[in-house]
């Protein structure tokens, strides 16, 4: 979706003050492009919405872990939500203070937990009783303690695509109320663990605030007897607008719905998508067009290897030309070059007539875009370009991979 940073000026697509075509002329396609200004504006909007709750934002690095973005967010005051040792490594490299890092994940390896304990990161969010034993051992070996939040699965149904809902009892995430009570009642067995928080994350791209409220109410009932739990981490899930007709709750709607409940707790939030999705786009070239079976196909040099969301979730990304011209529109399937039928970016989409050599942008692709890219079909991954906070300068923040990169780890 277009916004204050990704917009048309004189019918040319811009990223802040830079015509996107200027970047393409030097870098080629496919490429990822991010407006750091837009990302920081999104961060400020969320931070300010939750200020009344004293909420602290930990940006969820899984949405986009580009170091330039992490550095910008850390400089703006964000902590980082990590899901692996690799993300903790990147967060530290980006200058994040260890105590501003939270570490979650349903299957943390012992090595990753050791790394987190050694670096004394702010919170480890536990999803399994066995993790209590592992962390307790790692911390006591070092004569340390570790601050812990227990991830609660509140068994609510989030209004989102089923593949990214996490808070129902059939999902692999979190601990049941009984498991949480059992851990809290047996705390003496884990003397190095300071169990001071509870974590919930019921899903991503939440269509309303109802399930979040239900989850928070259930959480408050669960933790009421345990006065040591003063922090509630409500996870991510604030949605991003992928289509203009969508009516979605904004960060302020979540904050004001939660205000009556969370006033006496420290609140953490872990937004990912809502910070970087609409600040990013993929730029692609049209390679060919063809018609058969009554369908017209537009074949791009970009597909599921660069942007996996349409193939994986049937996700919708707007496709717009880099230069808007008057002319006909036609209904087409936009597909990628990968050897699979699922490599489709848009089905039966009404677009301005496109020809080989035309440039298009896939919008709202900053979150879960590059991080989910692959080298399937031995396709080197695209570069990531950022337009800096000044809106005027741009640079390649991660270079295009080469064929040599493809074989770098093989012998
Ligand atoms: N916290 C936890 C524990 C999470 O699991 C997630 C996302 C977040 C925070 C950030 O959620 P957000 O604010 O971005 O909604 N690949 C999928 C999304 C998977 C989300 C995984 N967890 C997609 O492309 O839609």
Boltz pocket constraint, residues with backbone or C-beta under 6 A from the ligand:
constraints:
  - pocket:
      binder: B
      contacts: [[A, 60], [A, 62], [A, 63], [A, 81], [A, 104], [A, 164], [A, 201], [A, 203], [A, 204], [A, 205], [A, 235], [A, 236], [A, 237], [A, 238], [A, 270], [A, 271], [A, 272], [A, 273], [A, 274], [A, 309], [A, 313], [A, 367], [A, 368]]
      max_distance: 6.0
